[in-house]
Amino acid sequence: MSATATAVVVPLLVFEAADCLMAVPASEVAHLEKGRESFSAESPENDSRLLFDLGEYFIGLRSDGPWLRWARGARSAWLRVKRVIDVVPVALSTLTPMPTVLRGERRTRAFLAAGISGDDVFLLLDPARLNAESFPLKVALRDSSRLPDSSRLPDSSRKVSW
């Protein structure tokens, strides 16, 4: 009698962003906004919304495609991509983990693995690892020069007290 292992297959939503193919688990995409050009920073509904234009985040060029609403448990964010390609079933055993050296870099730590679908190579993105501290304000405020420069604040304003 031979024991055969069953491969765990996960449907991944593959999309183009930042001049490469990326993917997220299809079950974590809660909504797709095709027609919305951008989100308004002044809208009250955006007070706690995380917005990531993935083209701007990774290569400094804005995407012009749809927004995906990613959600995992209580965490969620809107991700702007260039275009959605397809949902493809991928065996987890076929994914190659990202090298350790790339996991510590700001722009590459959001990727968990690389995979192949047909002739295409994609990066498995974990949106929970996107740097929410520095990026969303730059998307919401079209001109990042409007952000306050902490170097001009008095020293007492920069101190944190507990």
Contact map, one row per residue, 1 for C-alpha under 8 A:
111000000000000000000000000000000000000000000000000000000000000000000000000000000000000000000000000000000000000000000000000000000000000000000000000000000000000000
111100000000000000000000000000000000000000000000000000000000000000000000000000000000000000000000000000000000000000000000000000000000000000000000000000000000000000
111110000000000000000000000000000000000000000000000000000000000000000000000000000000000000000000000000000000000000000000000000000000000000000000000000000000000000
011111000000000000000000000000000000000000000000000000000000000000000000000000000000000000000000000000000000000000000000000000000000000000000000000000000000000000
001111100000000000000000000000000000000000000000000000000000000000000000000000000000000000000000000000000000000000000000000000000000000000000000000000000000000000
000111110000000000000000000000000000000000000000000000000000000000000000000000000000000000000000000000000000000000000000000000000000000000000000000000000000000000
000011111000000000000000000000000000000000000000000000000000000000000000000000000000000000111000000000000000000000000000000000000000000000000000000000000000000000
000001111100000000000000000000000000000000000000000000000000000000000000000000000000000000111000000000000000000000000000000000000000000000000000000000000000000000
000000111110000000000000000000000000000000000000000000000000000000000000000000000000000011110000000000000000000000000000000000000000000000000000000000000000000000
000000011111000000000000100000000000000000000000000000000000000000000000000000000000000011110000000000000000000000000000000000000000000000000000000000000000000000
000000001111100000000000111000000000000000000000000000000000000000000000000000000000001111000000000000000000000000000000000000000000000000000000000000000000000000
000000000111110000000011111000000000000000000000000000000000000000000000000000000000001111000000000000000000000000000000000000000000000000000000000000000000000000
000000000011111000000011110000000000000000000000000000000000000000000000000000000001111100000000000000000000000000000000000000000000000000000000000000000000000000
000000000001111100001111000000000000000000000000000000000000000000000000000000000001111100000000000000000000000000000000010000000000000000000000000000000000000000
000000000000111110001110000000000000000000000000000000000000000000000000000000001111110000000000000000000000000000000000000000000000000000000000000000000000000000
000000000000011111111100000000000000000000000000000000000000000000000000000000001111100000000000000000000000000000000000000000000000000000000000000000000000000000
000000000000001111111100000000000000000000000000000001100000001000000000000000001110000000000000000000000000000000000000000000000000000000000000000000000000000000
000000000000000111110000000000000000000000000000000001110110101000000000000000001100000000000000000000000000000000000000000000000000000000000000000000000000000000
000000000000000111111000000000000000000000000000000000100000000000000000000000000000000000000000000000000000000000000000000000000000000000000000000000000000000000
000000000000000111111100000000000000000000000000000000000000000000000000000000000000000000000000000000000000000000000000010000000000000000000000000000000000000000
000000000000011110111110000000000000000000000000000000000000000000000000000000000000000000000000000000000000000000000001111000000000000000000000000000000000000000
000000000000011110011111000000000000000000000000000000000000000000000000000000000000000000000000000000000000000000000000011110000000000000000000000000000000000000
000000000001111000001111100000000000000000000000000000000000000000000000000000000000000000000000000000000000000000000000011110000000000000000000000000000000000000
000000000001110000000111110110000000000000000000000000000000000000000000000000000000000000000000000000000000000000000000000111000000000000000000000000000000000000
000000000111100000000011111110000000000000000000000000000000000000000000000000000000000000000000000000000000000000000000000000000000000000000000000000000000000000
000000000011100000000001111110000000000000000000000000000000000000000000000000000000001000000000000000000000000000000000000000000000000000000000000000000000000000
000000000011000000000000111111000000000000000000000000000000000000000000000000000000000000000000000000000000000000000000000000000000000000000000000000000000000000
000000000000000000000001111111000000000000000000000000000000000000000111000000000000000000000000000000000000000000000000000000000000000000000000000000000000000000
000000000000000000000001111111110000000000000000000000000000000000011110000000000000000000000000000000000000000000000000000000000000000000000000000000000000000000
000000000000000000000000001111110000000000000000000000000000000000011110000000000000000000000000000000000000000000000000000000000000000000000000000000000000000000
000000000000000000000000000011111000000000000000000000000000000000011100000000000000000000000000000000000000000000000000000000000000000000000000000000000000000000
000000000000000000000000000011111100000000000000000000000000000001111000000000000000000000000000000000000000000000000000000000000000000000000000000000000000000000
000000000000000000000000000000111111000000000000000000000000000001111000000000000000000000000000000000000000000000000000000000000000000000000000000000000000000000
000000000000000000000000000000011111000000000000000000000000000011100000000000000000000000000000000000000000000000000000000000000000000000000000000000000000000000
000000000000000000000000000000001111100000000000000000000000000001000000000000000000000000000000000000000000000000000000000000000000000000000000000000000000000000
000000000000000000000000000000001111111000000000000000000000000001100000000000000000000000000000000000000000000000000000000000000000000000000000000000000000000000
000000000000000000000000000000000011111000000000000000000000000101000000000000000000000000000000000000000000000000000000000000000000000000000000000000000000000000
000000000000000000000000000000000001111100000000000000000000000000000000000000000000000000000000000000000000000000000000000000000000000000000000000000000000000000
000000000000000000000000000000000001111110100100000000000000000000000000000000000000000000000000000000000000000000000000000000000000000000010000000000000000000000
000000000000000000000000000000000000011111100100000000000000000000000000000000000000000000000000000000000000000000000000000000000000000000010000000000000000000000
000000000000000000000000000000000000001111100100000000000000000000000000000000000000000000000000000000000000000000000000000000000000000000011000000000000000000000
000000000000000000000000000000000000000111110100000000000000000000000000000000000000000000000000000000000000000000000000000000000000000000000000000000000000000000
000000000000000000000000000000000000001111111110000000000000000000000000000000000000000000000000000000000000000000000000000000000000000000000000000000000000000000
000000000000000000000000000000000000000001111110000000000000000000000000000000000000000000000000000000000000000000000000000000000000000000000000000000000000000000
000000000000000000000000000000000000000000111111100000000000000000000000000000000000000000000000000000000000000000000000000000000000000000000000000000000000000000
000000000000000000000000000000000000001111111111110000000000000000000000000000000000000000000000000000000000000000000000000000000000000000000000000000000000000000
000000000000000000000000000000000000000000111111100000000000000000000000000000000000000000000000000000000000000000000000000000000000000000000000000000000000000000
000000000000000000000000000000000000000000001111110000000000000000000000000000000000000000000000000000000000000000000000000000000000000000000000000000000000000000
000000000000000000000000000000000000000000001111111000000000000000000000000011000000000000000000000000000000000000000000000000000000000000000000000000000000000000
000000000000000000000000000000000000000000000101111100000000000000000000000111000000000000000000000000000000000000000000000000000001000100000000000000000000000000
000000000000000000000000000000000000000000000000111110000000000000000000000011110000000000000000000000000000000000000000000000000000000100110000000000000000000000
000000000000000000000000000000000000000000000000011111011000000000000000000011110000000000000000000000000000000000000000000000000000001100100000000000000000000000
000000000000000000000000000000000000000000000000001111111000011000000000000000111000000000000000000000000000000000000000000000000000000000100000000000000000000000
000000000000000011000000000000000000000000000000000111111100011000000000000000111000000000000000000000000000000000000000000000000000000000000000000000000000000000
000000000000000011100000000000000000000000000000000011111111111000000000000000011100000000000000000000000000000000000000000000000000000000000000000000000000000000
000000000000000001000000000000000000000000000000000111111111111000000000000000000000000000000000000000000000000000000000000000000000000000000000000000000000000000
000000000000000000000000000000000000000000000000000111111111100000000000000000000000000000000000000000000010000000000000000000000000001000000000000000000000000000
000000000000000001000000000000000000000000000000000001111111000000000000000000000000000000000000000000000010000000000000000000000000000000000000000000000000000000
000000000000000001000000000000000000000000000000000000111111100000000000000000000000000000000000000000000000000000000000000000000000000000000000000000000000000000
000000000000000000000000000000000000000000000000000000111111110000000000000000000000000000000000000000000000000000000000000000000000000000000000000000000000000000
000000000000000001000000000000000000000000000000000000111011111000000000000000000000000000000000000000000000000000000000000000000000000000000000000000000000000000
000000000000000000000000000000000000000000000000000011110001111100000000000000000000000000000000000000000000000000000000000000000000000000000000000000000000000000
000000000000000011000000000000000000000000000000000011110000111110000000000000011100000000000000000000000000000000000000000000000000000000000000000000000000000000
000000000000000000000000000000000000100000000000000000000000011111000000000000011100000000000000000000000000000000000000000000000000000000000000000000000000000000
000000000000000000000000000000000100000000000000000000000000001111100000000000011110000000000000000000000000000000000000000000000000000000000000000000000000000000
000000000000000000000000000000011111100000000000000000000000000111110000000000011111000000000000000000000000000000000000000000000000000000000000000000000000000000
000000000000000000000000000000011101000000000000000000000000000011111000000001111000000000000000000000000000000000000000000000000000000000000000000000000000000000
000000000000000000000000000011111000000000000000000000000000000001111100000001111000000000000000000000000000000000000000000000000000000000000000000000000000000000
000000000000000000000000000011111000000000000000000000000000000000111110000111100000000000000000000000000000000000000000000000000000000000000000000000000000000000
000000000000000000000000000111100000000000000000000000000000000000011111000111100000000000000000000000000000000000000000000000100000000000000000000000000000000000
000000000000000000000000000111000000000000000000000000000000000000001111111110000000000000000000000000000000000000000000000000000000000000000000000000000000000000
000000000000000000000000000100000000000000000000000000000000000000000111111100000000000000000000000000000000000000000000000000000000000000000000000000000000000000
000000000000000000000000000000000000000000000000000000000000000000000011111100000000000000000000000000000000000000000000000000000000000000000000000000000000000000
000000000000000000000000000000000000000000000000000000000000000000000011111100000000000000000000000000000000000000000000000000000000000000000000000000000000000000
000000000000000000000000000000000000000000000000000000000000000000000011111110000000000000000000000000000000000000000000000000010000000000000000000000000000000000
000000000000000000000000000000000000000000000000010000000000000000001111111111000000000000000000000000000000000000000000000000000000000000000000000000000000000000
000000000000000000000000000000000000000000000000111100000000000000001110001111100000000000000000000000000000000000000000000000100000000000000000000000000000000000
000000000000000000000000000000000000000000000000111100000000000000111100000111110000000000000000000000000000000000000000000000000000000000000000000000000000000000
000000000000000000000000000000000000000000000000001111000000000000111100000011111000000000000000000000000000000000000000000000000000000000000000000000000000000000
000000000000000000000000000000000000000000000000001111100000001111110000000001111100000000000000000000000000000000000000000000000000000000000000000000000000000000
000000000000001111000000000000000000000000000000000011100000001111110000000000111111000000000000000000000000000000000000000000000000000000000000000000000000000000
000000000000001111000000000000000000000000000000000000100000001111000000000000011111000000000000000000000000000000000000000000000000000000000000000000000000000000
000000000000001110000000000000000000000000000000000000000000000011000000000000001111100000000000000000000000000000000000000000000000000000000000000000000000000000
000000000000111100000000000000000000000000000000000000000000000001000000000000001111110000000000000000000000000000000000000000000000000000000000000000000000000000
000000000000111100000000000000000000000000000000000000000000000000000000000000000011111000000000000000000000000000000000000000000000000000000000000000000000000000
000000000000111000000000000000000000000000000000000000000000000000000000000000000001111100000000000000000000000000000000000000000000000000000000000000000000000000
000000000011110000000000010000000000000000000000000000000000000000000000000000000000111110000000000000000000000000000000000000000000000000000000000000000000000000
000000000011110000000000000000000000000000000000000000000000000000000000000000000000011111000000000000000000000000001000000000000000000000000000000000000000000000
000000001111000000000000000000000000000000000000000000000000000000000000000000000000001111100000000000000000000000000000000000000000000000000000000000000000000000
000000001111000000000000000000000000000000000000000000000000000000000000000000000000000111110100000000000000000000001000000000000000000000000000000000000000000000
000000111100000000000000000000000000000000000000000000000000000000000000000000000000000011111110000000000000000000000000000000000000000000000000000000000000000000
000000111100000000000000000000000000000000000000000000000000000000000000000000000000000001111110000000000000000000000000000000000000000000000000000000000000000000
000000110000000000000000000000000000000000000000000000000000000000000000000000000000000000111110000000000000000000000000000000000000000000000000000000000000000000
000000000000000000000000000000000000000000000000000000000000000000000000000000000000000001111111000000000000000000110000000000000000000000000000000000000000000000
000000000000000000000000000000000000000000000000000000000000000000000000000000000000000000111111100000000000000011110000000000000000000000000000000000000000000000
000000000000000000000000000000000000000000000000000000000000000000000000000000000000000000000111110000000000000011100000000000000000000000000000000000000000000000
000000000000000000000000000000000000000000000000000000000000000000000000000000000000000000000011111000000000000111000000000000000000000000000000000000000000000000
000000000000000000000000000000000000000000000000000000000000000000000000000000000000000000000001111101100000001111000000000000000000000000000000000000000000000000
000000000000000000000000000000000000000000000000000000000000000000000000000000000000000000000000111111100000000000000000000000000000000000000000000000000000000000
000000000000000000000000000000000000000000000000000000000000000000000000000000000000000000000000011111110000000000000000000000000000000000000000000000000000000000
000000000000000000000000000000000000000000000000000000000000000000000000000000000000000000000000001111111000000000000000000000000000000000000000000000000000000000
000000000000000000000000000000000000000000000000000000000000000000000000000000000000000000000000011111111001100000000000000000000000000000000000000000000000000000
000000000000000000000000000000000000000000000000000000000000000000000000000000000000000000000000011111111001111000000000000000000000000000000000000000000000000000
000000000000000000000000000000000000000000000000000000000000000000000000000000000000000000000000000111111101100000000000000000000000000000000000000000000000000000
000000000000000000000000000000000000000000000000000000000000000000000000000000000000000000000000000011111111100000000000000000000000000000000000000000000000000000
000000000000000000000000000000000000000000000000000000000000000000000000000000000000000000000000000000011111110000000000000000000010000000000000000000000000000000
000000000000000000000000000000000000000000000000000000001100000000000000000000000000000000000000000000001111110000000000000000000100000000000000000000000000000000
000000000000000000000000000000000000000000000000000000000000000000000000000000000000000000000000000001111111111000000000000000000000000000000000000000000000000000
000000000000000000000000000000000000000000000000000000000000000000000000000000000000000000000000000001111111111100000000000000001100000000000000000000000000000000
000000000000000000000000000000000000000000000000000000000000000000000000000000000000000000000000000000100111111100000000000011111100000000000000000000000000000000
000000000000000000000000000000000000000000000000000000000000000000000000000000000000000000000000010000100001111111000000001111000000000000000000000000000000000000
000000000000000000000000000000000000000000000000000000000000000000000000000000000000000000000000110000000000111111000000001111000000000000000000000000000000000000
000000000000000000000000000000000000000000000000000000000000000000000000000000000000000000000011110000000000001111100000001110000000000000000000000000000000000000
000000000000000000000000000000000000000000000000000000000000000000000000000000000000000000000011110000000000001111110000111100000000000000000000000000000000000000
000000000000000000000000000000000000000000000000000000000000000000000000000000000000000000000111000000000000000011111000111100000000000000000000000000000000000000
000000000000000000000000000000000000000000000000000000000000000000000000000000000000000000000110000000000000000001111111110000000000000000000000000000000000000000
000000000000000000000000000000000000000000000000000000000000000000000000000000000000000101000000000000000000000000111111110000000000000000000000000000000000000000
000000000000000000000000000000000000000000000000000000000000000000000000000000000000000000000000000000000000000000011111000000000000000000000000000000000000000000
000000000000000000000000000000000000000000000000000000000000000000000000000000000000000000000000000000000000000000011111100000000000000000000000000000000000000000
000000000000000000001000000000000000000000000000000000000000000000000000000000000000000000000000000000000000000000011111110000000000000000000000000000000000000000
000000000000000000001000000000000000000000000000000000000000000000000000000000000000000000000000000000000000000001111011111000000000000000000000000000000000000000
000000000000010000011110000000000000000000000000000000000000000000000000000000000000000000000000000000000000000001111001111100000000000000000000000000000000000000
000000000000000000001110000000000000000000000000000000000000000000000000000000000000000000000000000000000000001111100000111110000000000000000000000000000000000000
000000000000000000000111000000000000000000000000000000000000000000000000000000000000000000000000000000000000001111100000011111000000000000000000000000000000000000
000000000000000000000111000000000000000000000000000000000000000000000000000000000000000000000000000000000000011110000000001111100000000000000000000000000000000000
000000000000000000000001000000000000000000000000000000000000000000000000000000000000000000000000000000000000011100000000000111111100000000000000000000000000000000
000000000000000000000000000000000000000000000000000000000000000000000100000010000000000000000000000000000000010000000000000011111100000000000000000000000000000000
000000000000000000000000000000000000000000000000000000000000000000000000001000000000000000000000000000000000010000000000000001111100000000000000000000000000000000
000000000000000000000000000000000000000000000000000000000000000000000000000000000000000000000000000000000000110000000000000001111110000000000000000000000000000000
000000000000000000000000000000000000000000000000000000000000000000000000000000000000000000000000000000000010110000000000000001111111000000000000000000000000000000
000000000000000000000000000000000000000000000000000000000000000000000000000000000000000000000000000000000100000000000000000000001111111000000000000000000000000000
000000000000000000000000000000000000000000000000010000000000000000000000000000000000000000000000000000000000000000000000000000000111111100000000000000000000000000
000000000000000000000000000000000000000000000000000000000000000000000000000000000000000000000000000000000000000000000000000000000011111100000000000000000000000000
000000000000000000000000000000000000000000000000000000000000000000000000000000000000000000000000000000000000000000000000000000000011111111000000000000000000000000
000000000000000000000000000000000000000000000000000100001000000000000000000000000000000000000000000000000000000000000000000000000011111111100000000000000000000000
000000000000000000000000000000000000000000000000011100000000000000000000000000000000000000000000000000000000000000000000000000000001111111110000000000000000000000
000000000000000000000000000000000000000000000000000000000000000000000000000000000000000000000000000000000000000000000000000000000000011111111001000000000000000000
000000000000000000000000000000000000000000000000000000000000000000000000000000000000000000000000000000000000000000000000000000000000011111111111000000000000000000
000000000000000000000000000000000000000000000000001110000000000000000000000000000000000000000000000000000000000000000000000000000000001111111100000000000000000000
000000000000000000000000000000000000001110000000001000000000000000000000000000000000000000000000000000000000000000000000000000000000000111111100000000000000000000
000000000000000000000000000000000000000010000000000000000000000000000000000000000000000000000000000000000000000000000000000000000000000011111111010000000000000000
000000000000000000000000000000000000000000000000000000000000000000000000000000000000000000000000000000000000000000000000000000000000000001111111000000000000000000
000000000000000000000000000000000000000000000000000000000000000000000000000000000000000000000000000000000000000000000000000000000000000001001111110000000000000000
000000000000000000000000000000000000000000000000000000000000000000000000000000000000000000000000000000000000000000000000000000000000000011001111111000000000000000
000000000000000000000000000000000000000000000000000000000000000000000000000000000000000000000000000000000000000000000000000000000000000000000011111100000000000000
000000000000000000000000000000000000000000000000000000000000000000000000000000000000000000000000000000000000000000000000000000000000000000001011111100000000000000
000000000000000000000000000000000000000000000000000000000000000000000000000000000000000000000000000000000000000000000000000000000000000000000001111110000000000000
000000000000000000000000000000000000000000000000000000000000000000000000000000000000000000000000000000000000000000000000000000000000000000000000111111000000000000
000000000000000000000000000000000000000000000000000000000000000000000000000000000000000000000000000000000000000000000000000000000000000000000000001111111000000000
000000000000000000000000000000000000000000000000000000000000000000000000000000000000000000000000000000000000000000000000000000000000000000000000000111111000010000
000000000000000000000000000000000000000000000000000000000000000000000000000000000000000000000000000000000000000000000000000000000000000000000000000011111100000000
000000000000000000000000000000000000000000000000000000000000000000000000000000000000000000000000000000000000000000000000000000000000000000000000000011111100000000
000000000000000000000000000000000000000000000000000000000000000000000000000000000000000000000000000000000000000000000000000000000000000000000000000011111110110000
000000000000000000000000000000000000000000000000000000000000000000000000000000000000000000000000000000000000000000000000000000000000000000000000000000111111110000
000000000000000000000000000000000000000000000000000000000000000000000000000000000000000000000000000000000000000000000000000000000000000000000000000000001111111000
000000000000000000000000000000000000000000000000000000000000000000000000000000000000000000000000000000000000000000000000000000000000000000000000000000000111111000
000000000000000000000000000000000000000000000000000000000000000000000000000000000000000000000000000000000000000000000000000000000000000000000000000000001111111000
000000000000000000000000000000000000000000000000000000000000000000000000000000000000000000000000000000000000000000000000000000000000000000000000000001001111111100
000000000000000000000000000000000000000000000000000000000000000000000000000000000000000000000000000000000000000000000000000000000000000000000000000000000011111110
000000000000000000000000000000000000000000000000000000000000000000000000000000000000000000000000000000000000000000000000000000000000000000000000000000000000011111
000000000000000000000000000000000000000000000000000000000000000000000000000000000000000000000000000000000000000000000000000000000000000000000000000000000000001111
000000000000000000000000000000000000000000000000000000000000000000000000000000000000000000000000000000000000000000000000000000000000000000000000000000000000000111
